[in-house]
Amino acid sequence: MHTQSEPTSEISFDDFKATVINDYKIAVTSRECSLLGRREVLTGKAKFGIFGDGKEVPQLAMAKAFKKGDWRSGYYRDQTFMMAIDHLTIENFFAGLYAHTSLEHDPMSAGKQMGGHFGTHSLDDSGNLKNLLEQYNSSADISPTAGQMPRLLGLAQASKLYRKVPEMNTDGLSNEGNEVAWGTIGNASTSEGMFFETINAAGVLQVPMVISVWDDDYGISVHAKHQTTKENISEILSGFQRTDDDQGYEIIRVKGWDYPALIDAFEQAGKIAREQHVPVILHVTELTQPQGHSTSGSHERYKSKDRLQWEKEHDCNTKMREWMINNQIATDEELSEIEKDIKRKVREGKRNAWDAFLNPIKKEKKTVLSLIDTIIAESENGQFIKSIKQTLVDEKDALKSDVLIAARKTLRFVSKENSESITALKNWVSDYIAKEQPNYSSHVFSEFDSKATNIAEELPQYDDDAKTVDARIVLRDNFDALFSKYPNSVVFGEDTGTIGDVNQGLEGLQDKYGELRVADAGIRETTIIGQGIGLALRGLRPIAEIQYLDYILYAMATLSDDLATLRYRTHGKQAAPLIVRTRGHRLEGIWHSGSQMGSLLGLLRGVYILTPRNMTKAAGFYNTLMQSDEPAVIVECLNGYRLKEKLPTNLAEFKTPIGKVEVLREGTDITVLSYGSTLRLVELAAQDLQAANISVEVIDAQSLLPFDLNHDTVKSIAKTNRILVVDEDMPGGASAYLLQHILDEQKAFRYLDSAPQTLSARPHRPAYGTDGDYFSKPSAEDIYEKIYDIMHEVNPIEYPSIR
């Protein structure tokens, strides 16, 4: 069904006619899928539907301008485009709707995402990048409106870097930067801040990006007059139009039902972006949405009769059909026959997809019913099990969960009995869960041998007369070695380039590696992260710098919705190894506290959260991550850059392990776990407690996500029989997270002689100033007294109360 054709200087009318008819077939197929898809939701076979009806013809035009090596970053209505580039069949469409947990049937996400969310496979079965120049590429969609925009910026920027930086490796990644990043968005979603931030950033960077705005005058039920000033996004963005004197955008407006005009508009947009590296805004107007926003409601509730009639007359498929007849490309009869045949094919494809989804479950249902029948005949509680069986029998289109529920409920009634059939049912339940759970829970992190947690620790090496330097020098020299070792590495952020970051960890590196590899960025955290995601998807190794941890909140939606879920929602077929560099801990003031770890841990599952206690440990984390393909946030200690550390000789080679704790001080009375800057206070308190005859074992968590994969913390607790977790996050944050791991996963409760406790900051942002810090976060005195009080409870005579 592919809509593209090889360019030629001349084309016969017959060839032209065949191309147009093929395009129309794709448009009609897509529309029929939308119509039948809605019915499948309303009849209960699917949970939710959001479709691309009304946008078919402009998507055909976009597909014609889209070339191998290009990238799409779109939204959930681009099904026609995906069909036109041969990456979505009828069966795939319905398999996604049914949540079929198979990449073969639902290549977009193996059932992890609702239908309408599209992506292609960038990784092969071994986890290696495929040749991206030999395929059409689509970054995996997300639902949050405008969430696709930040990543679009990075996808486009990669072409600029590949064109402008000669030392970069482009094999299978870029053809001299001639790739275009194509974005799509609904008109209402242009109201989002992510859209405006991306538009501004792309204009500044001058990258080959084409953003198509599908404008149907509504955002769900809300008209454009409530969404956009002047009800016209291209009008209010007209100030971005480039001139002879100033860089900017090319802005093109075209009606969404005008097939030949759309072909010309998209061809022009692609040519400008590809050749000149100028971003383009394509405002596609007068579109319709025949079935409304989604299956959650009907658009007849909020559109007037006049509007509904206009939409019927200006439906893009209808207008294309009229144009074809008027230009003698096809007759009404010929098109009617085509439409009739497509309806049949879509119905057949839907049935095939439903059968493929349901048949494996039917097989398991038959097995379980047979076992339950035997148990009913044998068990003294058989009478009670009959209703469970009947419920499953009556469920004509039983799901996996229905079959499991029946099996597990049956086992409740025979828990005190033994028989071969009961054992067989128990085994079936265990085996089925073990088989099916990975379909829903796998690929949060990498599952390939190259994953970062498999990379072994390599200690820093030192000369006998190793220099003691400001800790920032360790970072700076290590970054220097990394940029030399990895030519596709880049770093960017606020104050990152010219001054070498606010703490001079990149001092002088822009002069050495150039303004594109060590780059300043505007004050726009969301698109800084978006740049990183897009660049990483295209084979670069970006380090995106967020100046302080507090500012990461501006980018949290992109980090959480996009980066953290990418590998999961593509079932391991896309990866963005973005390293987010930031700094925090112990800085004073409400908006410079730098310790919102609980929010990161809750929202960024799928991203490593690393908290090195010094710059050598931080450098080791960077070195580890550069050998893997997984994303991470590294929080450097803000108060550690001027502390003294020895300068290693094996820069870019030594590695800090991910998911491994480190015992900093051995002890016998109590285990204290902490991380980051707070560790220095813990060590101070431990030293003072030694004088009180209290022996403290101090452990550095190092890596919060994942935490202690070897379960070394519980080994310490088995010796000391007590645990205190100390950090400067708010109560219930990282300390609660760590304690939950220690108790639930490491089963440390077996060894505890005292209640497990946490010591965290006060339940508010920290006040300003040295005293504000002292009264807001755990001090060395707080830690001392907390540990002492635990020991007082153990032996009040030896450790009498201090106060």
DOTOR-555811 format. One line per 10 residues: number of its first residue (from 0); for each residue x, y, z of C-alpha. Coordinates in steps of 0.05 Angstrom, whole numbers, plus 5000, padded with zeros to 4 digits. Layout:
DOTOR-555811
NUM	X/Y/Z | ...
***
This chain:
DOTOR-555811
0	5000/5000/5000 | 5061/5045/5000 | 5045/5114/4974 | 5116/5136/4954 | 5143/5129/4884 | 5212/5139/4856 | 5223/5210/4830 | 5226/5217/4755 | 5231/5275/4707 | 5170/5251/4669
10	5110/5211/4689 | 5055/5185/4644 | 4982/5199/4659 | 4971/5125/4670 | 5026/5123/4723 | 4999/5186/4754 | 4930/5156/4755 | 4954/5092/4787 | 4990/5131/4841 | 4929/5173/4858
20	4883/5113/4859 | 4932/5077/4905 | 4932/5137/4951 | 4856/5138/4952 | 4855/5064/4970 | 4900/5078/5030 | 4855/5136/5051 | 4792/5093/5046 | 4825/5035/5082 | 4846/5081/5139
30	4775/5110/5144 | 4743/5042/5145 | 4791/5021/5200 | 4770/5082/5240 | 4696/5067/5230 | 4701/4994/5248 | 4749/5010/5305 | 4697/5054/5338 | 4647/4997/5334 | 4696/4949/5366
40	4703/4996/5425 | 4628/5008/5432 | 4615/4933/5430 | 4667/4921/5485 | 4720/4885/5445 | 4768/4943/5455 | 4775/4991/5513 | 4786/5058/5479 | 4793/5085/5409 | 4823/5148/5382
50	4828/5150/5306 | 4856/5189/5248 | 4792/5198/5208 | 4788/5266/5174 | 4864/5272/5169 | 4876/5219/5115 | 4894/5262/5054 | 4946/5308/5086 | 4979/5247/5116 | 4984/5217/5047
60	5020/5280/5024 | 5066/5278/5083 | 5084/5205/5068 | 5104/5224/4997 | 5154/5275/5022 | 5180/5229/5077 | 5244/5192/5058 | 5283/5134/5087 | 5327/5159/5143 | 5275/5212/5162
70	5240/5212/5229 | 5169/5224/5252 | 5149/5251/5320 | 5074/5254/5318 | 5010/5243/5355 | 4955/5191/5358 | 4919/5207/5293 | 4973/5190/5243 | 4949/5120/5223 | 4942/5138/5149
80	5014/5161/5147 | 5037/5096/5179 | 4996/5056/5128 | 5025/5098/5071 | 5097/5082/5091 | 5079/5008/5097 | 5087/5004/5172 | 5014/4991/5192 | 4970/4937/5163 | 4896/4927/5176
90	4912/4870/5222 | 4964/4911/5260 | 4913/4967/5269 | 4862/4921/5302 | 4914/4882/5341 | 4935/4948/5374 | 4862/4962/5389 | 4854/4894/5423 | 4920/4901/5461 | 4950/4838/5430
100	5014/4824/5469 | 5055/4805/5408 | 5104/4847/5369 | 5087/4806/5308 | 5014/4827/5311 | 5022/4895/5345 | 5092/4918/5324 | 5081/4986/5356 | 5080/4965/5429 | 5060/4892/5436
110	4995/4914/5468 | 5026/4961/5520 | 4996/5024/5489 | 4926/5039/5466 | 4915/5040/5391 | 4936/5100/5351 | 5005/5104/5382 | 5057/5089/5330 | 5132/5074/5326 | 5183/5035/5286
120	5238/4988/5309 | 5307/5019/5318 | 5339/4961/5355 | 5350/4891/5329 | 5338/4828/5369 | 5407/4836/5403 | 5393/4907/5424 | 5439/4939/5372 | 5420/4999/5329 | 5395/4979/5261
130	5415/5017/5198 | 5367/5076/5206 | 5382/5102/5136 | 5351/5041/5105 | 5283/5049/5138 | 5228/5099/5152 | 5233/5119/5226 | 5179/5138/5275 | 5194/5154/5347 | 5143/5121/5393
140	5082/5163/5407 | 5057/5185/5475 | 4987/5209/5493 | 5001/5274/5531 | 4984/5330/5483 | 5045/5365/5454 | 5090/5314/5489 | 5118/5295/5422 | 5146/5364/5409 | 5209/5366/5453
150	5235/5301/5424 | 5221/5327/5354 | 5272/5383/5366 | 5327/5333/5382 | 5310/5289/5323 | 5319/5349/5277 | 5381/5375/5313 | 5416/5309/5301 | 5417/5323/5226 | 5451/5390/5239
160	5504/5358/5282 | 5517/5303/5232 | 5524/5354/5176 | 5567/5404/5215 | 5613/5361/5259 | 5660/5321/5213 | 5689/5276/5267 | 5622/5243/5283 | 5608/5172/5262 | 5548/5173/5214
170	5548/5101/5190 | 5476/5078/5186 | 5455/5141/5222 | 5458/5199/5174 | 5471/5218/5102 | 5508/5283/5112 | 5451/5310/5155 | 5400/5305/5098 | 5346/5275/5143 | 5283/5314/5162
180	5245/5307/5227 | 5171/5310/5214 | 5124/5329/5271 | 5048/5328/5274 | 5002/5360/5325 | 4929/5379/5331 | 4912/5453/5329 | 4886/5454/5400 | 4950/5423/5428 | 4990/5482/5401
190	4963/5517/5464 | 5011/5476/5505 | 5076/5506/5531 | 5116/5448/5502 | 5095/5470/5432 | 5116/5542/5440 | 5181/5524/5474 | 5199/5476/5418 | 5179/5526/5364 | 5224/5579/5394
200	5283/5531/5404 | 5279/5503/5334 | 5279/5573/5306 | 5341/5590/5346 | 5378/5526/5327 | 5356/5527/5254 | 5344/5452/5247 | 5310/5412/5191 | 5242/5404/5224 | 5174/5405/5191
210	5117/5412/5240 | 5047/5399/5212 | 4988/5427/5250 | 4924/5388/5234 | 4871/5442/5244 | 4799/5419/5251 | 4777/5479/5294 | 4767/5438/5357 | 4805/5409/5416 | 4759/5353/5440
220	4695/5395/5449 | 4728/5463/5457 | 4728/5509/5397 | 4790/5544/5372 | 4764/5611/5397 | 4778/5586/5467 | 4845/5556/5447 | 4884/5603/5403 | 4890/5679/5396 | 4857/5699/5330
230	4836/5626/5323 | 4896/5618/5277 | 4962/5588/5299 | 5001/5606/5236 | 4977/5677/5241 | 5002/5686/5312 | 5067/5652/5294 | 5078/5697/5234 | 5132/5734/5271 | 5175/5672/5264
240	5172/5678/5188 | 5243/5684/5161 | 5264/5745/5121 | 5323/5764/5078 | 5357/5792/5140 | 5335/5746/5196 | 5332/5672/5206 | 5267/5639/5225 | 5214/5593/5198 | 5183/5582/5131
250	5108/5582/5143 | 5062/5547/5093 | 4986/5546/5096 | 4945/5495/5057 | 4874/5468/5059 | 4870/5397/5086 | 4822/5372/5032 | 4861/5397/4972 | 4900/5336/4949 | 4945/5368/4895
260	4959/5429/4937 | 4977/5385/4996 | 5026/5345/4953 | 5060/5410/4931 | 5061/5439/5002 | 5093/5379/5034 | 5143/5371/4978 | 5163/5444/4985 | 5168/5439/5061 | 5211/5377/5058
270	5257/5408/5006 | 5268/5471/5047 | 5282/5434/5111 | 5325/5381/5079 | 5369/5425/5037 | 5372/5490/5076 | 5363/5464/5147 | 5307/5514/5158 | 5248/5494/5202 | 5179/5496/5170
280	5110/5504/5198 | 5056/5473/5156 | 4987/5497/5178 | 4937/5448/5148 | 4868/5480/5154 | 4795/5462/5141 | 4802/5392/5167 | 4747/5351/5198 | 4740/5298/5252 | 4680/5256/5229
290	4674/5213/5292 | 4692/5266/5342 | 4752/5265/5389 | 4749/5193/5411 | 4701/5137/5430 | 4689/5172/5496 | 4636/5218/5466 | 4598/5243/5405 | 4616/5307/5369 | 4541/5319/5355
300	4537/5343/5427 | 4580/5404/5414 | 4579/5419/5339 | 4522/5458/5306 | 4481/5429/5249 | 4515/5478/5202 | 4584/5456/5224 | 4566/5382/5217 | 4539/5395/5147 | 4602/5433/5128
310	4645/5376/5154 | 4605/5327/5112 | 4617/5368/5050 | 4690/5382/5064 | 4711/5314/5087 | 4780/5305/5057 | 4765/5236/5029 | 4700/5261/4997 | 4736/5321/4966 | 4792/5276/4939
320	4740/5231/4909 | 4706/5290/4875 | 4773/5315/4849 | 4789/5247/4820 | 4723/5244/4783 | 4727/5315/4758 | 4797/5303/4732 | 4778/5237/4699 | 4824/5196/4742 | 4768/5149/4759
330	4693/5144/4751 | 4642/5142/4807 | 4628/5069/4790 | 4702/5050/4793 | 4711/5085/4859 | 4649/5053/4887 | 4676/4985/4869 | 4743/5002/4902 | 4707/5024/4965 | 4665/4962/4967
340	4726/4917/4961 | 4763/4956/5015 | 4704/4949/5063 | 4708/4874/5054 | 4784/4873/5065 | 4779/4914/5128 | 4724/4869/5156 | 4766/4808/5140 | 4828/4839/5171 | 4789/4856/5234
350	4765/4784/5240 | 4835/4757/5229 | 4863/4804/5283 | 4808/4784/5332 | 4818/4710/5320 | 4893/4717/5328 | 4883/4753/5394 | 4829/4706/5421 | 4850/4636/5398 | 4909/4628/5446
360	4864/4648/5504 | 4810/4599/5482 | 4862/4544/5484 | 4881/4562/5556 | 4808/4568/5575 | 4795/4498/5549 | 4853/4471/5591 | 4829/4506/5654 | 4757/4484/5646 | 4779/4412/5637
370	4820/4416/5702 | 4763/4450/5739 | 4715/4396/5716 | 4760/4342/5744 | 4767/4380/5810 | 4692/4389/5816 | 4682/4314/5808 | 4736/4298/5860 | 4729/4353/5912 | 4683/4356/5972
380	4675/4430/5954 | 4657/4416/5882 | 4588/4446/5889 | 4618/4514/5907 | 4665/4511/5847 | 4610/4500/5796 | 4590/4573/5796 | 4662/4593/5782 | 4664/4546/5724 | 4598/4571/5696
390	4620/4643/5699 | 4680/4625/5656 | 4638/4584/5609 | 4589/4641/5599 | 4645/4689/5582 | 4644/4678/5507 | 4705/4722/5492 | 4743/4709/5556 | 4807/4747/5568 | 4870/4721/5601
400	4849/4752/5666 | 4781/4717/5664 | 4815/4650/5657 | 4864/4665/5713 | 4810/4690/5760 | 4771/4625/5752 | 4832/4582/5764 | 4856/4621/5824 | 4787/4624/5856 | 4780/4549/5847
410	4845/4537/5885 | 4817/4574/5945 | 4765/4520/5955 | 4815/4463/5952 | 4872/4491/5992 | 4867/4433/6042 | 4861/4379/5989 | 4911/4342/5946 | 4902/4310/5878 | 4936/4307/5811
420	4886/4355/5781 | 4895/4406/5837 | 4970/4402/5829 | 4962/4410/5754 | 4918/4472/5763 | 4968/4502/5812 | 5024/4490/5762 | 4982/4519/5706 | 4970/4583/5746 | 5043/4592/5763
430	5067/4576/5693 | 5015/4621/5660 | 5032/4681/5704 | 5106/4669/5692 | 5094/4667/5617 | 5046/4726/5613 | 5073/4775/5664 | 5133/4795/5622 | 5085/4815/5566 | 5061/4870/5612
440	5121/4885/5656 | 5184/4874/5615 | 5232/4924/5584 | 5227/4978/5637 | 5303/4976/5634 | 5347/4942/5584 | 5344/4866/5583 | 5404/4857/5538 | 5472/4834/5561 | 5499/4904/5548
450	5455/4935/5602 | 5490/4983/5649 | 5480/4940/5711 | 5523/4886/5678 | 5582/4932/5671 | 5633/4915/5724 | 5666/4964/5771 | 5734/4989/5750 | 5771/5028/5804 | 5806/5093/5791
460	5881/5087/5787 | 5931/5137/5815 | 6004/5154/5807 | 6045/5150/5870 | 6050/5226/5869 | 5978/5237/5845 | 5957/5310/5845 | 5904/5332/5894 | 5858/5379/5857 | 5791/5414/5863
470	5740/5358/5851 | 5713/5395/5790 | 5779/5382/5755 | 5767/5307/5760 | 5701/5317/5725 | 5729/5365/5673 | 5788/5321/5654 | 5744/5260/5652 | 5694/5295/5606 | 5753/5315/5562
480	5774/5242/5557 | 5703/5220/5543 | 5692/5270/5486 | 5757/5247/5455 | 5739/5173/5462 | 5667/5180/5438 | 5662/5226/5377 | 5585/5223/5378 | 5582/5251/5449 | 5554/5321/5460
490	5536/5363/5521 | 5490/5423/5525 | 5451/5464/5575 | 5446/5531/5609 | 5516/5561/5618 | 5547/5496/5594 | 5586/5522/5535 | 5622/5588/5540 | 5637/5587/5614 | 5641/5511/5620
500	5581/5505/5668 | 5568/5544/5731 | 5617/5501/5770 | 5670/5497/5716 | 5664/5422/5705 | 5668/5434/5630 | 5719/5490/5632 | 5754/5501/5566 | 5720/5443/5530 | 5680/5485/5482
510	5745/5515/5456 | 5771/5445/5444 | 5709/5410/5416 | 5670/5467/5386 | 5604/5503/5398 | 5561/5446/5372 | 5589/5391/5416 | 5596/5433/5479 | 5537/5480/5472 | 5499/5533/5509
520	5423/5527/5510 | 5369/5576/5527 | 5330/5575/5592 | 5283/5519/5570 | 5290/5456/5610 | 5235/5417/5574 | 5267/5423/5506 | 5336/5412/5533 | 5311/5343/5554 | 5275/5337/5487
530	5339/5351/5450 | 5372/5296/5489 | 5318/5245/5474 | 5316/5260/5400 | 5392/5260/5393 | 5398/5195/5431 | 5345/5162/5387 | 5388/5180/5327 | 5452/5148/5352 | 5486/5206/5387
540	5508/5204/5460 | 5480/5267/5491 | 5490/5294/5561 | 5435/5344/5575 | 5452/5391/5633 | 5398/5417/5679 | 5433/5471/5719 | 5404/5453/5787 | 5361/5394/5807 | 5304/5441/5826
550	5297/5462/5753 | 5287/5390/5731 | 5214/5398/5752 | 5204/5441/5690 | 5223/5380/5648 | 5191/5326/5690 | 5133/5312/5643 | 5181/5299/5585 | 5227/5257/5629 | 5170/5216/5657
560	5121/5209/5599 | 5173/5202/5544 | 5243/5182/5566 | 5225/5137/5624 | 5173/5098/5585 | 5207/5094/5518 | 5238/5025/5523 | 5177/4997/5559 | 5125/5024/5510 | 5163/4999/5449
570	5174/4930/5481 | 5249/4939/5477 | 5251/4964/5405 | 5273/5036/5417 | 5323/5065/5466 | 5347/5136/5482 | 5411/5132/5523 | 5406/5204/5548 | 5448/5224/5608 | 5418/5281/5648
580	5471/5317/5687 | 5449/5360/5745 | 5471/5381/5814 | 5436/5386/5881 | 5436/5372/5956 | 5450/5421/6013 | 5441/5485/5973 | 5401/5534/6014 | 5333/5563/5998 | 5262/5542/5978
590	5277/5538/5904 | 5349/5516/5910 | 5342/5457/5957 | 5360/5405/5905 | 5333/5343/5940 | 5266/5324/5909 | 5288/5252/5902 | 5221/5222/5920 | 5189/5253/5860 | 5243/5228/5814
600	5239/5158/5842 | 5164/5156/5833 | 5161/5186/5763 | 5224/5161/5729 | 5220/5085/5731 | 5259/5066/5670 | 5314/5118/5683 | 5372/5105/5729 | 5376/5154/5788 | 5448/5160/5810
610	5473/5199/5870 | 5549/5199/5873 | 5580/5226/5937 | 5639/5258/5902 | 5663/5277/5833 | 5706/5215/5822 | 5645/5172/5835 | 5605/5217/5788 | 5657/5211/5733 | 5656/5136/5741
620	5581/5136/5730 | 5589/5176/5665 | 5641/5126/5642 | 5595/5067/5658 | 5535/5097/5622 | 5574/5113/5559 | 5586/5038/5550 | 5512/5022/5554 | 5450/5049/5520 | 5406/5067/5579
630	5383/5135/5605 | 5402/5163/5673 | 5399/5224/5718 | 5464/5238/5754 | 5458/5285/5814 | 5526/5314/5830 | 5538/5343/5900 | 5533/5418/5893 | 5578/5430/5953 | 5631/5383/5928
640	5663/5418/5869 | 5716/5455/5910 | 5731/5397/5956 | 5797/5363/5943 | 5803/5296/5907 | 5860/5259/5875 | 5865/5260/5799 | 5861/5189/5770 | 5905/5167/5712 | 5854/5122/5678
650	5805/5177/5659 | 5744/5155/5618 | 5760/5083/5637 | 5746/5074/5711 | 5674/5057/5726 | 5625/5065/5784 | 5578/5005/5785 | 5503/5018/5780 | 5459/4983/5831 | 5515/4970/5880
660	5524/5000/5950 | 5591/5014/5983 | 5609/5006/6056 | 5648/5068/6076 | 5657/5051/6149 | 5650/4985/6184 | 5612/4979/6249 | 5576/4930/6294 | 5519/4967/6329 | 5477/4998/6275
670	5475/5005/6199 | 5464/5075/6172 | 5447/5082/6098 | 5452/5149/6062 | 5474/5181/5997 | 5501/5245/5966 | 5522/5304/6009 | 5487/5278/6071 | 5539/5222/6076 | 5591/5271/6100
680	5546/5289/6159 | 5533/5215/6173 | 5608/5201/6174 | 5619/5260/6220 | 5565/5235/6268 | 5593/5164/6264 | 5662/5189/6283 | 5634/5226/6343 | 5592/5167/6364 | 5654/5124/6368
690	5673/5164/6429 | 5606/5143/6460 | 5624/5070/6446 | 5573/5064/6389 | 5600/5030/6327 | 5565/5054/6264 | 5569/5018/6197 | 5560/5071/6142 | 5535/5051/6073 | 5532/5095/6011
700	5472/5076/5969 | 5505/5108/5908 | 5450/5086/5861 | 5378/5097/5882 | 5346/5068/5820 | 5363/5011/5819 | 5382/5002/5891 | 5429/4948/5919 | 5418/4892/5869 | 5465/4847/5908
710	5427/4858/5974 | 5490/4878/6011 | 5451/4923/6058 | 5415/4865/6091 | 5482/4830/6101 | 5503/4890/6142 | 5438/4890/6181 | 5447/4816/6196 | 5510/4837/6232 | 5485/4901/6267
720	5411/4883/6275 | 5391/4956/6266 | 5379/5003/6207 | 5372/5078/6200 | 5362/5111/6132 | 5384/5184/6129 | 5372/5233/6073 | 5352/5305/6061 | 5290/5291/6020 | 5222/5303/6050
730	5190/5250/6096 | 5162/5193/6056 | 5210/5206/5999 | 5275/5171/5983 | 5286/5146/6054 | 5218/5112/6053 | 5233/5083/5985 | 5300/5055/6009 | 5270/5026/6072 | 5215/4992/6033
740	5267/4958/5991 | 5306/4937/6052 | 5245/4908/6088 | 5203/4880/6031 | 5255/4858/5980 | 5315/4843/6024 | 5272/4816/6082 | 5314/4852/6133 | 5259/4847/6186 | 5286/4778/6202
750	5348/4808/6232 | 5322/4870/6267 | 5326/4879/6343 | 5303/4952/6338 | 5250/4986/6297 | 5275/5007/6228 | 5276/5082/6224 | 5287/5140/6176 | 5313/5210/6186 | 5295/5260/6132
760	5284/5334/6123 | 5226/5373/6152 | 5161/5369/6112 | 5173/5435/6076 | 5221/5466/6028 | 5285/5488/6064 | 5290/5558/6089 | 5345/5605/6064 | 5412/5614/6097 | 5459/5570/6138
770	5411/5568/6196 | 5353/5555/6148 | 5391/5494/6123 | 5407/5471/6194 | 5335/5474/6218 | 5305/5446/6153 | 5349/5386/6139 | 5383/5333/6182 | 5445/5361/6215 | 5504/5321/6242
780	5474/5332/6312 | 5406/5306/6289 | 5439/5244/6261 | 5482/5234/6324 | 5422/5240/6371 | 5377/5196/6327 | 5428/5139/6329 | 5442/5151/6403 | 5367/5147/6419 | 5362/5081/6383
790	5419/5054/6425 | 5388/5085/6488 | 5326/5043/6476 | 5371/4982/6470 | 5412/4997/6533 | 5387/5058/6572 | 5439/5047/6627 | 5499/5049/6581 | 5468/5103/6537 | 5429/5149/6583
800	5384/5201/6551 | 5419/5263/6525 | 5358/5309/6528
***
